[in-house]
Amino acid sequence: MDRVDSSTSELCKQKQEIISEVKKVTTISQEKAQSGVGVSYANALKGIPPIIVRPKNKQAAEKTRVDLNKIDASDMKIDRVSNKNNGAVVINANSVSDKDRIKSALADNLNKEVYDITEPKVNTPKILLAHINAEYSETEIINKIKAQNSYLNDASLKCVKIFKSRRSGEAFPSFSAIIEIEHKFFLQVLESKRLSIGWDRCPVYDGQTVRRCYKCLGFNHSSNSCNKKLRCSKCMGEHKSESCTDSSQKEVCGNCCDAVKELGLNLDVAHNAFSRECPVYIRKLKLEKQRVGC
């Protein structure tokens, strides 16, 4: 019984840690998203891409707004309008039907020789399926999800990645999988908290991730294209983390140190660069959720 209680406690702790990764948000007011198009995460989950009105020649966004204001918008339900670089204006609608109505009005009234009207692709949400206690192929996982969870029978699912992990005190490893899932099922799966896979009821979490470089440990690029120096996740030294000989046991996050130095932020830097509680990581994760179809 003690072993069961201990295992349950550990599962609860891991669950809370993962949930806190994606819900905790640290505001970095000086940092701005470099990608030009953003949309609310709620609209992303609904599958509603923004409409981008982009001038073919560079101009101020205010000039684009002047031309937009010539169009009657009294019957259009608009969620948000924002200015972007090079005169582009991004329009977010409340529903797919509203978006289609707005896009049609823009196409009918804006000069096609002056403006391009486009819709970026909406990113597909991902779920993390954890603690699978048997080894399955990607196809087997998808088939079992559909067969054992009736409301997902007709869902469009794709297994992106399977990885192995071993929890403390366990003799055998378990597996986790990242699954792409349709917008209309995403929140329903998260609310269910678990999915049946084989003999397991596996916990489910938001699987949104942030691209990371394993050379400099920065974000939004890969080590293959990185022109920065190698950086240790523990001490910021110019060596691999597994080769670190710093015995001070005082970890320092290079990403947070950069934010403090370059942006003048007051951040806690005393953690490993791979920590899920890293303020910069949390901010990047939030921006990634907002970046729909950039």
Backbone as numpy.savetxt, mean C-alpha at the origin, in Angstrom:
# Nx Ny Nz CAx CAy CAz Cx Cy Cz
-2.43 -27.28 28.37 -3.26 -26.07 28.37 -2.39 -24.81 28.37
-1.30 -24.83 29.16 -0.40 -23.69 29.20 0.18 -23.40 27.83
0.49 -24.50 27.11 1.07 -24.33 25.78 0.07 -23.68 24.82
-1.20 -24.10 24.93 -2.25 -23.51 24.10 -2.43 -22.04 24.42
-2.46 -21.72 25.75 -2.61 -20.32 26.15 -1.46 -19.49 25.64
-0.24 -20.04 25.71 0.94 -19.33 25.26 0.88 -19.08 23.76
0.46 -20.12 23.02 0.34 -19.99 21.57 -0.70 -18.97 21.20
-1.84 -18.99 21.90 -2.92 -18.03 21.64 -2.47 -16.61 21.91
-1.73 -16.45 23.01 -1.22 -15.13 23.37 -0.27 -14.60 22.30
0.57 -15.51 21.80 1.53 -15.09 20.79 0.82 -14.69 19.49
-0.22 -15.46 19.11 -0.99 -15.15 17.92 -1.66 -13.79 18.04
-2.24 -13.53 19.21 -2.88 -12.24 19.45 -1.89 -11.09 19.34
-0.69 -11.32 19.88 0.34 -10.29 19.84 0.76 -10.01 18.41
0.95 -11.10 17.62 1.35 -10.92 16.24 0.26 -10.21 15.45
-0.98 -10.56 15.74 -2.10 -9.92 15.04 -2.11 -8.42 15.31
-1.97 -8.04 16.58 -1.98 -6.63 16.93 -0.80 -5.89 16.29
0.34 -6.56 16.20 1.50 -5.93 15.59 1.25 -5.64 14.12
0.65 -6.60 13.41 0.40 -6.41 11.98 -0.66 -5.34 11.76
-1.71 -5.37 12.57 -2.77 -4.36 12.44 -2.21 -2.96 12.68
-1.33 -2.85 13.68 -0.78 -1.53 14.00 0.10 -1.01 12.88
0.66 -1.93 12.07 1.53 -1.51 10.97 0.78 -0.62 9.99
-0.45 -0.98 9.72 -1.18 -0.29 8.67 -2.15 0.76 9.18
-2.48 0.75 10.46 -3.42 1.72 11.00 -2.73 2.92 11.64
-1.51 2.71 12.13 -0.82 3.81 12.80 -0.23 4.75 11.75
-0.51 6.01 11.85 -0.05 6.97 10.86 0.72 8.09 11.55
1.93 8.35 11.06 2.72 9.47 11.57 2.72 10.56 10.52
2.28 11.76 10.90 2.18 12.85 9.94 3.55 13.48 9.71
3.94 13.53 8.44 5.19 14.19 8.06 4.80 15.33 7.13
4.55 16.49 7.70 3.95 17.58 6.94 4.85 18.09 5.83
6.18 18.02 6.01 7.07 18.57 5.00 7.27 17.64 3.81
6.93 16.37 3.99 7.17 15.42 2.91 6.00 15.44 1.96
6.24 15.45 0.68 5.17 15.44 -0.31 5.32 14.21 -1.19
4.19 13.66 -1.60 4.22 12.50 -2.49 4.77 12.95 -3.84
5.73 12.18 -4.37 6.33 12.54 -5.64 5.47 12.09 -6.81
4.67 11.06 -6.63 3.81 10.62 -7.72 2.69 11.63 -7.89
2.29 11.86 -9.15 1.40 12.97 -9.45 -0.06 12.75 -9.12
-0.54 11.52 -9.00 -1.96 11.30 -8.85 -2.25 10.56 -7.57
-3.19 11.09 -6.76 -3.58 10.41 -5.54 -5.08 10.24 -5.49
-5.54 9.30 -4.69 -6.96 9.07 -4.51 -7.16 8.48 -3.13
-8.32 8.74 -2.54 -8.58 8.22 -1.22 -8.56 6.70 -1.24
-8.07 6.08 -0.14 -8.00 4.62 -0.09 -9.40 4.01 -0.16
-10.39 4.73 0.39 -11.77 4.23 0.32 -12.22 4.09 -1.13
-11.88 5.11 -1.98 -12.24 5.02 -3.39 -11.45 3.93 -4.09
-10.21 3.72 -3.66 -9.41 2.66 -4.25 -10.07 1.31 -4.01
-10.58 1.11 -2.80 -11.22 -0.15 -2.46 -12.51 -0.34 -3.25
-13.16 0.76 -3.63 -14.37 0.65 -4.43 -14.06 0.45 -5.91
-12.79 0.61 -6.28 -12.43 0.48 -7.68 -12.76 1.70 -8.50
-12.70 2.89 -7.90 -13.03 4.12 -8.62 -11.74 4.89 -8.94
-11.26 4.81 -10.17 -10.04 5.55 -10.51 -10.35 7.04 -10.65
-9.37 7.89 -10.44 -9.58 9.32 -10.65 -9.57 9.65 -12.14
-10.07 10.83 -12.47 -9.99 11.35 -13.84 -8.88 12.39 -13.86
-7.99 12.28 -14.81 -6.88 13.23 -14.92 -7.12 14.12 -16.14
-7.20 15.41 -15.91 -7.27 16.38 -17.00 -5.88 16.98 -17.12
-5.19 16.62 -18.21 -3.79 17.02 -18.34 -3.59 17.84 -19.62
-3.11 19.09 -19.50 -2.86 19.89 -20.71 -1.70 19.31 -21.52
-1.81 19.38 -22.83 -0.76 18.83 -23.69 0.49 19.70 -23.67
0.31 20.97 -23.35 1.44 21.88 -23.18 1.46 22.39 -21.74
2.63 22.58 -21.20 2.77 22.98 -19.81 2.07 24.31 -19.54
1.29 24.34 -18.46 0.62 25.56 -18.03 0.30 25.45 -16.55
-0.15 26.53 -15.96 -0.52 26.52 -14.55 -1.84 25.78 -14.37
-1.94 25.09 -13.23 -3.18 24.36 -12.94 -4.37 25.30 -12.85
-4.11 26.55 -12.45 -5.19 27.53 -12.35 -5.82 27.78 -13.72
-5.01 27.74 -14.79 -5.53 27.92 -16.15 -6.43 26.73 -16.50
-6.05 25.53 -16.11 -6.88 24.35 -16.35 -8.19 24.49 -15.60
-8.13 25.00 -14.38 -9.33 25.20 -13.57 -10.29 26.21 -14.23
-9.74 27.26 -14.84 -10.56 28.25 -15.52 -11.38 27.58 -16.62
-10.74 26.69 -17.38 -11.45 26.00 -18.45 -12.47 25.01 -17.88
-12.15 24.37 -16.76 -13.10 23.46 -16.13 -14.33 24.20 -15.62
-14.12 25.39 -15.11 -15.22 26.18 -14.55 -16.23 26.63 -15.61
-15.87 26.50 -16.86 -16.80 26.84 -17.94 -17.84 25.73 -18.16
-17.60 24.58 -17.55 -18.50 23.43 -17.70 -19.45 23.39 -16.50
-20.74 23.24 -16.76 -21.74 23.17 -15.70 -21.56 21.88 -14.90
-21.27 22.01 -13.59 -21.03 20.84 -12.73 -22.13 20.66 -11.69
-23.27 21.31 -11.90 -24.32 21.31 -10.88 -24.91 19.93 -10.62
-24.88 19.04 -11.63 -25.47 17.72 -11.43 -24.40 16.63 -11.27
-23.15 17.05 -11.00 -22.05 16.10 -10.86 -21.68 15.94 -9.39
-21.56 14.71 -8.94 -21.18 14.42 -7.57 -19.67 14.18 -7.51
-18.97 15.20 -7.06 -17.50 15.17 -7.05 -17.00 15.04 -5.61
-16.09 14.11 -5.40 -15.54 13.87 -4.07 -14.38 14.82 -3.77
-13.51 15.03 -4.75 -12.33 15.88 -4.51 -11.74 16.32 -5.84
-11.20 17.54 -5.86 -10.47 18.06 -7.02 -9.15 18.61 -6.52
-8.05 18.22 -7.16 -6.74 18.68 -6.70 -5.84 19.02 -7.88
-4.98 20.01 -7.67 -4.02 20.44 -8.68 -2.75 19.59 -8.61
-2.19 19.30 -9.76 -0.94 18.54 -9.83 0.06 19.28 -10.70
1.21 18.65 -10.92 2.28 19.29 -11.68 1.89 19.51 -13.13
2.51 20.53 -13.75 2.37 20.81 -15.18 0.94 21.10 -15.61
0.15 21.64 -14.68 -1.19 22.05 -15.03 -2.26 20.99 -14.95
-1.91 19.79 -14.56 -2.90 18.71 -14.47 -3.84 18.93 -13.29
-5.08 18.51 -13.46 -6.08 18.55 -12.40 -6.66 17.15 -12.26
-6.75 16.66 -11.02 -7.25 15.32 -10.76 -8.62 15.42 -10.11
-9.58 14.69 -10.65 -10.96 14.73 -10.16 -11.35 13.35 -9.65
-11.79 13.30 -8.39 -12.25 12.05 -7.79 -13.77 12.10 -7.64
-14.45 11.04 -8.08 -15.90 10.96 -8.01 -16.34 10.06 -6.87
-17.63 10.14 -6.51 -18.16 9.34 -5.42 -18.54 7.92 -5.82
-18.76 7.71 -7.11 -19.15 6.39 -7.59 -18.67 6.21 -9.02
-18.74 4.98 -9.51 -18.32 4.71 -10.89 -19.23 5.43 -11.87
-20.55 5.44 -11.59 -21.48 6.12 -12.48 -21.23 7.63 -12.51
-20.92 8.20 -11.35 -20.58 9.63 -11.29 -19.31 9.91 -12.08
-18.34 9.02 -11.94 -17.07 9.19 -12.66 -17.30 9.16 -14.16
-18.13 8.23 -14.63 -18.40 8.13 -16.06 -19.13 9.36 -16.57
-20.06 9.90 -15.76 -20.81 11.09 -16.15 -19.87 12.31 -16.25
-18.98 12.43 -15.29 -18.02 13.56 -15.29 -17.08 13.45 -16.48
-16.58 12.24 -16.72 -15.64 12.05 -17.83 -16.30 12.36 -19.17
-17.57 11.98 -19.32 -18.30 12.25 -20.55 -18.48 13.75 -20.76
-18.80 14.47 -19.68 -18.99 15.92 -19.77 -17.68 16.62 -20.14
-16.58 16.14 -19.58 -15.27 16.72 -19.90 -14.92 16.48 -21.37
-15.18 15.26 -21.84 -14.86 14.92 -23.22 -15.69 15.75 -24.22
-16.92 16.06 -23.83 -17.81 16.82 -24.71 -17.48 18.31 -24.74
-16.89 18.82 -23.65 -16.75 20.27 -23.52 -15.31 20.80 -23.56
-14.33 19.98 -23.27 -12.94 20.45 -23.29 -12.34 20.27 -24.69
-11.47 21.19 -25.05 -10.80 21.13 -26.35 -9.82 19.96 -26.37
-10.08 19.00 -27.26 -9.22 17.80 -27.33 -7.82 18.10 -27.82
-7.65 19.24 -28.47 -6.32 19.62 -28.93 -5.49 20.25 -27.81
-6.19 20.61 -26.73 -5.51 21.26 -25.60 -5.32 20.30 -24.43
-6.31 19.40 -24.21 -6.28 18.56 -23.02 -6.41 17.07 -23.35
-5.74 16.26 -22.56 -5.94 14.82 -22.54 -6.75 14.47 -21.30
-7.73 13.60 -21.45 -8.55 13.16 -20.32 -8.34 11.66 -20.16
-7.74 11.26 -19.06 -7.37 9.86 -18.88 -7.79 9.33 -17.52
-7.79 8.00 -17.42 -8.02 7.30 -16.17 -6.84 6.37 -15.93
-6.10 6.54 -14.84 -5.02 5.60 -14.55 -5.59 4.28 -14.06
-4.79 3.26 -14.18 -5.20 1.93 -13.71 -5.29 1.92 -12.19
-6.34 1.31 -11.66 -6.50 1.18 -10.21 -5.72 -0.03 -9.71
-4.89 0.18 -8.70 -4.15 -0.93 -8.12 -5.09 -1.93 -7.46
-4.76 -3.19 -7.55 -5.57 -4.24 -6.93 -5.18 -4.40 -5.47
-6.12 -4.36 -4.54 -5.79 -4.58 -3.12 -5.20 -5.96 -2.89
-4.44 -6.07 -1.82 -3.82 -7.36 -1.47 -4.16 -7.71 -0.02
-4.31 -9.00 0.23 -4.47 -9.49 1.60 -3.29 -10.38 1.94
-2.94 -10.41 3.22 -1.92 -11.32 3.72 -2.63 -12.45 4.46
-2.45 -13.65 3.97 -3.03 -14.84 4.58 -1.92 -15.53 5.37
-2.04 -15.56 6.71 -0.93 -16.02 7.57 -1.21 -17.37 8.21
-0.12 -18.01 8.67 -0.18 -19.24 9.48 -0.88 -20.39 8.77
-0.51 -20.62 7.51 -0.98 -21.79 6.78 -0.08 -22.96 7.18
-0.63 -23.98 7.77 0.21 -25.05 8.36 0.48 -26.22 7.43
0.27 -26.04 6.15 0.64 -27.05 5.16 1.18 -26.33 3.93
2.03 -27.00 3.18 2.64 -26.37 2.00 1.78 -26.64 0.77
1.28 -25.56 0.17 0.46 -25.66 -1.03 1.08 -24.84 -2.16
0.72 -25.18 -3.38 1.12 -24.37 -4.53 0.21 -23.15 -4.61
0.57 -22.19 -5.46 -0.26 -21.00 -5.62 -1.66 -21.37 -6.10
-1.74 -22.30 -7.05 -3.04 -22.73 -7.58 -3.86 -23.43 -6.50
-3.21 -24.26 -5.69 -3.93 -24.97 -4.63 -4.50 -24.00 -3.60
-3.74 -22.96 -3.24 -4.22 -21.98 -2.27 -5.47 -21.27 -2.80
-5.42 -20.82 -4.05 -6.58 -20.13 -4.64 -7.78 -21.07 -4.70
-7.58 -22.29 -5.12 -8.69 -23.25 -5.23 -9.31 -23.53 -3.87
-8.47 -23.67 -2.83 -8.99 -23.95 -1.50 -9.73 -22.74 -0.92
-9.24 -21.54 -1.18 -9.94 -20.34 -0.72 -11.35 -20.30 -1.31
-11.45 -20.54 -2.59 -12.76 -20.49 -3.26 -13.67 -21.62 -2.82
-13.11 -22.83 -2.65 -13.93 -23.99 -2.31 -14.42 -23.96 -0.86
-13.60 -23.38 0.05 -13.92 -23.45 1.47 -14.50 -22.16 2.04
-14.57 -21.12 1.23 -15.14 -19.84 1.66 -16.15 -19.43 0.59
-17.40 -19.81 0.80 -18.41 -19.78 -0.25 -18.61 -18.41 -0.89
-18.46 -17.32 -0.12 -18.70 -16.00 -0.70 -17.60 -15.58 -1.66
-16.53 -16.36 -1.73 -15.43 -16.06 -2.66 -15.40 -17.01 -3.85
-16.46 -17.79 -4.03 -16.50 -18.77 -5.13 -16.21 -18.14 -6.48
-16.79 -16.96 -6.71 -16.66 -16.31 -8.02 -15.69 -15.14 -8.01
-14.94 -14.99 -6.93 -14.01 -13.86 -6.83 -12.79 -14.07 -7.73
-12.27 -12.97 -8.24 -11.03 -13.01 -9.02 -9.85 -12.87 -8.05
-9.08 -13.95 -7.88 -7.98 -13.98 -6.92 -6.69 -14.36 -7.64
-5.59 -13.84 -7.13 -4.27 -14.20 -7.67 -3.28 -14.29 -6.53
-2.60 -15.42 -6.44 -1.56 -15.59 -5.42 -0.26 -14.97 -5.93
0.17 -13.90 -5.27 1.35 -13.16 -5.71 2.63 -13.78 -5.17
2.57 -14.24 -3.92 3.80 -14.74 -3.28 3.45 -15.66 -2.13
4.26 -16.71 -1.95 4.17 -17.59 -0.79 5.51 -17.59 -0.09
5.52 -17.41 1.22 6.80 -17.45 1.94 6.67 -18.25 3.23
7.78 -18.80 3.65 7.83 -19.69 4.80 8.28 -18.92 6.05
7.72 -19.26 7.20 8.13 -18.64 8.46 8.03 -19.67 9.57
8.78 -19.43 10.63 8.75 -20.34 11.77 8.63 -19.52 13.05
7.54 -19.72 13.78 7.34 -19.00 15.03 8.12 -19.65 16.15
8.44 -18.84 17.17 9.22 -19.33 18.30 8.56 -20.54 18.95
9.35 -21.59 19.17 8.86 -22.78 19.85 8.19 -23.79 18.95
8.06 -23.48 17.65 7.41 -24.41 16.73 8.42 -25.34 16.09
8.07 -26.61 16.00 8.96 -27.59 15.39 8.91 -27.53 13.88
7.76 -27.11 13.33 7.58 -27.08 11.89 7.22 -25.67 11.43
7.65 -25.30 10.23 7.34 -23.96 9.73 5.89 -23.86 9.27
5.40 -22.63 9.21 4.11 -22.36 8.60 4.35 -21.48 7.37
3.30 -21.21 6.64 3.44 -20.46 5.40 2.47 -19.29 5.40
2.85 -18.24 4.67 1.98 -17.08 4.47 1.90 -16.81 2.98
0.82 -16.18 2.57 0.62 -15.90 1.15 0.07 -14.50 0.95
0.55 -13.82 -0.08 0.01 -12.53 -0.49 -0.94 -12.79 -1.64
-2.20 -12.35 -1.48 -3.25 -12.62 -2.46 -3.83 -11.31 -2.99
-3.84 -11.14 -4.31 -4.56 -10.02 -4.91 -6.03 -10.38 -4.97
-6.89 -9.41 -4.65 -8.32 -9.69 -4.55 -9.12 -8.51 -5.09
-10.26 -8.77 -5.66 -11.12 -7.71 -6.20 -11.52 -6.72 -5.11
-11.69 -5.47 -5.52 -12.06 -4.43 -4.57 -13.32 -4.77 -3.78
-14.33 -5.31 -4.47 -15.61 -5.54 -3.82 -15.57 -6.62 -2.74
-14.51 -7.45 -2.74 -14.39 -8.49 -1.73 -13.37 -8.15 -0.63
-12.56 -7.12 -0.88 -11.43 -6.83 0.00 -11.86 -6.56 1.44
-12.75 -5.59 1.64 -13.18 -5.25 2.99 -13.96 -6.39 3.64
-14.70 -7.12 2.83 -15.47 -8.25 3.35 -14.54 -9.32 3.94
-13.43 -9.57 3.24 -12.47 -10.55 3.74 -11.79 -10.05 5.01
-11.41 -8.77 5.05 -10.78 -8.23 6.24 -11.72 -8.28 7.44
-12.99 -8.00 7.20 -13.97 -8.03 8.28 -14.20 -9.45 8.80
-14.04 -10.43 7.93 -14.21 -11.83 8.35 -13.07 -12.28 9.27
-11.89 -11.62 9.12 -10.71 -11.84 9.95 -10.00 -13.18 9.70
-10.69 -14.17 9.18 -10.07 -15.47 8.91 -10.66 -16.09 7.64
-9.83 -16.91 6.98 -10.28 -17.71 5.85 -9.94 -19.17 6.10
-10.78 -20.06 5.62 -10.51 -21.50 5.76 -9.61 -21.97 4.63
-8.51 -22.62 5.02 -7.56 -23.20 4.06 -7.21 -24.60 4.57
-7.67 -25.63 3.89 -7.41 -26.98 4.37 -8.03 -27.17 5.75
-7.21 -27.57 6.72 -7.67 -27.77 8.10 -7.46 -26.54 8.97
-7.05 -25.44 8.36 -6.73 -24.23 9.12 -7.78 -23.14 8.92
-7.94 -22.33 9.97 -8.67 -21.06 9.88 -7.60 -19.97 10.00
-7.16 -19.48 8.87 -5.98 -18.62 8.84 -6.36 -17.14 9.01
-5.62 -16.41 9.84 -5.88 -14.98 10.00 -5.56 -14.21 8.72
-6.33 -13.16 8.49 -6.18 -12.35 7.28 -5.89 -10.91 7.67
-4.93 -10.29 6.96 -4.55 -8.90 7.23 -4.48 -8.14 5.92
-4.49 -6.84 6.02 -4.25 -5.98 4.86 -2.82 -6.26 4.36
-2.69 -6.63 3.10 -1.38 -7.03 2.57 -0.67 -5.99 1.76
-1.09 -4.72 1.87 -0.42 -3.66 1.11 1.02 -3.53 1.58
1.94 -3.42 0.65 3.36 -3.34 0.97 3.98 -2.10 0.33
5.22 -1.83 0.72 5.97 -0.72 0.15 7.23 -1.28 -0.48
7.51 -0.90 -1.71 8.72 -1.37 -2.39 9.95 -0.84 -1.66
10.92 -1.72 -1.43 12.09 -1.33 -0.65 13.38 -1.79 -1.33
14.39 -0.97 -1.22 15.72 -1.32 -1.73 16.50 -2.03 -0.64
17.07 -3.19 -0.97 17.81 -3.95 0.03 19.31 -3.62 0.01
19.65 -2.53 -0.67 21.03 -2.04 -0.65 21.13 -0.83 0.29
20.41 0.24 -0.03 20.45 1.45 0.80 19.32 1.47 1.83
18.35 0.54 1.68 17.20 0.37 2.57 16.15 1.48 2.41
16.28 2.27 1.33 15.29 3.29 1.03 14.06 2.68 0.38
13.14 3.52 -0.05 11.87 3.05 -0.57 11.66 3.44 -2.03
10.73 2.74 -2.67 10.25 3.03 -4.02 11.29 2.84 -5.11
12.27 2.01 -4.88 13.19 1.59 -5.92 13.81 0.27 -5.51
14.50 -0.39 -6.44 15.12 -1.67 -6.15 16.63 -1.53 -6.06
17.28 -2.54 -5.53 18.74 -2.50 -5.39 19.43 -2.49 -6.75
18.79 -3.04 -7.78 19.38 -3.08 -9.12 19.57 -1.69 -9.71
18.69 -0.76 -9.34 18.77 0.59 -9.89 19.31 1.60 -8.88
19.73 1.12 -7.71 20.17 2.01 -6.64 21.59 2.54 -6.88
21.77 3.85 -6.76 23.10 4.46 -6.91 23.63 5.00 -5.58
22.98 4.57 -4.50 23.42 5.00 -3.17 24.34 3.96 -2.54
24.93 4.32 -1.42 25.85 3.42 -0.74 25.10 2.32 0.02
25.78 1.18 0.19 25.25 0.10 1.00 25.04 0.62 2.42
23.95 0.19 3.06 23.66 0.68 4.41 23.15 -0.44 5.30
23.69 -0.50 6.51 23.28 -1.50 7.50 21.98 -1.05 8.15
21.05 -1.99 8.34 19.76 -1.66 8.96 19.88 -1.42 10.45
21.02 -1.82 11.04 21.18 -1.70 12.49 21.94 -0.44 12.91
23.07 -0.18 12.23 23.95 0.91 12.68 24.20 1.98 11.62
23.62 1.81 10.40 23.80 2.73 9.28 25.18 2.63 8.65
26.00 1.66 9.08 27.33 1.49 8.51 27.27 1.02 7.07
28.39 1.18 6.36 28.45 0.79 4.95 28.80 -0.69 4.82
27.91 -1.55 5.26 28.09 -3.00 5.19 26.72 -3.67 5.30
26.67 -4.94 4.96 25.42 -5.67 5.06 25.01 -5.85 6.52
23.72 -5.89 6.75 23.20 -5.98 8.12 23.68 -7.23 8.82
23.73 -8.36 8.09 24.14 -9.62 8.70 25.62 -9.66 9.05
26.38 -8.69 8.50 27.81 -8.62 8.80 28.14 -7.57 9.86
27.12 -6.97 10.46 27.32 -5.89 11.43 28.03 -6.42 12.67
29.07 -5.71 13.08 29.84 -6.08 14.28 29.66 -5.07 15.40
28.75 -4.14 15.24 28.49 -3.13 16.27 27.87 -3.82 17.49
28.54 -3.78 18.57 28.09 -4.47 19.79 27.37 -3.53 20.77
27.10 -2.30 20.35 26.47 -1.33 21.25 25.01 -1.65 21.51
24.40 -2.44 20.62 23.00 -2.83 20.73 22.06 -1.62 20.65
22.56 -0.50 20.18 21.73 0.69 19.98 21.48 0.85 18.49
20.32 0.41 18.04 20.01 0.45 16.62 19.64 1.87 16.19
19.96 2.20 14.96 19.68 3.52 14.39 19.12 3.33 13.00
17.97 3.95 12.72 17.32 3.84 11.41 17.82 4.94 10.49
18.44 4.54 9.38 18.96 5.51 8.43 17.88 6.33 7.76
16.73 5.72 7.48 15.65 6.46 6.81 15.12 7.58 7.70
14.97 7.29 8.99 14.49 8.33 9.92 15.54 9.40 10.14
16.81 9.00 10.18 17.90 9.98 10.30 17.91 10.93 9.11
17.67 10.35 7.91 17.62 11.19 6.70 16.46 12.19 6.79
15.30 11.73 7.29 14.14 12.60 7.40 14.38 13.71 8.41
15.06 13.38 9.50 15.39 14.39 10.51 16.33 15.44 9.93
17.34 14.98 9.20 18.36 15.88 8.66 17.82 16.72 7.50
17.12 16.07 6.57 16.71 16.75 5.35 15.40 17.53 5.49
14.51 17.03 6.36 13.19 17.67 6.49 12.98 18.37 7.82
13.95 18.23 8.72 13.83 18.90 10.01 12.75 18.33 10.90
12.49 17.02 10.78 11.42 16.40 11.55 11.92 15.89 12.89
11.02 15.81 13.82 11.34 15.29 15.15 10.87 13.83 15.22
11.74 12.90 14.83 11.38 11.49 14.77 12.25 10.66 15.69
11.71 9.57 16.17 12.47 8.59 16.93 13.29 7.78 15.94
14.61 7.81 16.06 15.49 7.09 15.12 16.05 5.81 15.73
15.72 5.54 17.00 16.31 4.40 17.72 15.55 3.10 17.44
15.66 2.63 16.19 15.06 1.36 15.82 15.72 0.84 14.55
15.52 -0.43 14.27 16.04 -1.04 13.06 15.31 -0.47 11.84
16.02 -0.33 10.73 15.41 0.23 9.52 14.26 -0.63 9.01
14.24 -1.92 9.38 13.17 -2.82 8.95 12.02 -2.89 9.96
12.07 -2.08 11.00 11.01 -2.10 12.00 9.68 -1.67 11.38
8.62 -2.39 11.73 7.29 -2.05 11.24 6.73 -0.83 11.96
7.39 -0.40 13.02 6.97 0.80 13.75 7.74 2.03 13.29
8.59 1.88 12.28 9.37 3.00 11.75 8.44 4.08 11.22
8.54 5.34 11.71 7.66 6.42 11.25 7.72 6.65 9.74
8.91 6.54 9.15 9.03 6.74 7.71 8.33 5.61 6.95
8.52 4.38 7.43 7.84 3.24 6.80 6.32 3.41 6.87
5.82 3.81 8.02 4.37 3.98 8.20 3.84 5.05 7.25
4.60 6.14 7.11 4.19 7.20 6.19 4.21 6.70 4.74
5.25 5.96 4.37 5.35 5.43 3.02 4.20 4.46 2.73
3.83 3.69 3.74 2.73 2.75 3.57 1.42 3.50 3.34
1.23 4.58 4.07 0.03 5.40 3.89 0.00 5.98 2.48
1.13 6.50 2.02 1.18 7.07 0.67 0.94 6.02 -0.39
1.45 4.81 -0.16 1.25 3.73 -1.13 -0.24 3.37 -1.23
-0.93 3.44 -0.12 -2.36 3.16 -0.15 -3.12 4.25 -0.90
-2.62 5.47 -0.83 -3.26 6.59 -1.52 -2.90 6.63 -3.00
-1.80 5.96 -3.34 -1.33 6.00 -4.73 -2.06 4.95 -5.56
-3.13 5.38 -6.16 -3.94 4.45 -6.94 -3.79 4.79 -8.42
-3.19 3.88 -9.15 -3.08 4.05 -10.59 -2.19 5.19 -11.03
-1.14 5.49 -10.31 -0.23 6.57 -10.71 0.53 6.20 -11.97
